[in-house]
């Protein structure tokens, strides 16, 4: 059942990406929708086949998504946590 859901999510990701492109006329928005839904499909597949190869494939999909989005937006990929930078963020104002 979950395998069918993962395959359907992959197919619907393409249609959702095209719908976002037509609706917003923004290829970046459409790409973001497509990449997010393909990530969801990869995680659904991981739920079905729980092996090292599937885990590596899911990790590769997430990494590729983050790197591709960072390259397209011209921004650095987000850090995993503020604590990992060695800097404290206590001086930042609240929004």
For each residue, the residues with C-beta under 8 A, 3 or more apart:
1: 4 5
2: 5 6 44 47 48
3: 6 7 45 48
4: 1 7 8
5: 1 2 8 9 44
6: 2 3 9 10 41 42 44 45 48
7: 3 4 10 11 41
8: 4 5 11 12
9: 5 6 12 13 37 40 41 44
10: 6 7 13 14 37 38 41
11: 7 8 14 15
12: 8 9 15 16 37
13: 9 10 16 17 33 34 37 38 40 41
14: 10 11 17 18 34
15: 11 12 18 19
16: 12 13 19 20 33 34 37
17: 13 14 20 21 30 31 33 34 37
18: 14 15 21 22 30
19: 15 16 22 23
20: 16 17 23 24 26 29 30 32 33 34
21: 17 18 24 25 26 27 29 30
22: 18 19 25
23: 19 20
24: 20 21 29 30
25: 21 22
26: 20 21 29 30
27: 21 30 31
28: 31 32 72 73
29: 20 21 24 26 32 33
30: 17 18 20 21 24 26 27 33 34
31: 17 27 28 34 35 69 72
32: 20 28 29 35 36 69
33: 13 16 17 20 29 30 36 37
34: 13 14 16 17 20 30 31 37 38
35: 31 32 38 39 65 68 69
36: 32 33 39 40 65
37: 9 10 12 13 16 17 33 34 40 41
38: 10 13 34 35 41 42 61 65
39: 35 36 42 43 61 62 65
40: 9 13 36 37 43 44
41: 6 7 9 10 13 37 38 44 45
42: 6 38 39 45 46 57 58 61 62
43: 39 40 46 47 58
44: 2 5 6 9 40 41 47 48
45: 3 6 41 42 48 49 54 57 58
46: 42 43 49 50 54 55 57 58
47: 2 43 44 50
48: 2 3 6 44 45
49: 45 46 54
50: 46 47 54 55
51: 54 55
52: 55 56
53: 56 57
54: 45 46 49 50 51 57 58
55: 46 50 51 52 58 59
56: 52 53 59 60
57: 42 45 46 53 54 60 61
58: 42 43 45 46 54 55 61 62
59: 55 56 62 63
60: 56 57 63 64
61: 38 39 42 57 58 64 65
62: 39 42 58 59 65 66
63: 59 60 66 67
64: 60 61 67 68
65: 35 36 38 39 61 62 68 69
66: 62 63 69 70 77 78
67: 63 64 70 71 77
68: 35 64 65 71 72
69: 31 32 35 65 66 72 73
70: 66 67 73 75 76 77
71: 67 68 74
72: 28 31 68 69
73: 28 69 70
74: 71
75: 70
76: 70
77: 66 67 70
78: 66
79: 82 84 85
80: 84
81: 84
82: 79 85 87 88 89
83:
84: 79 80 81
85: 79 82
86:
87: 82
88: 82 91
89: 82 92
90:
91: 88
92: 89
93:
94:
95:
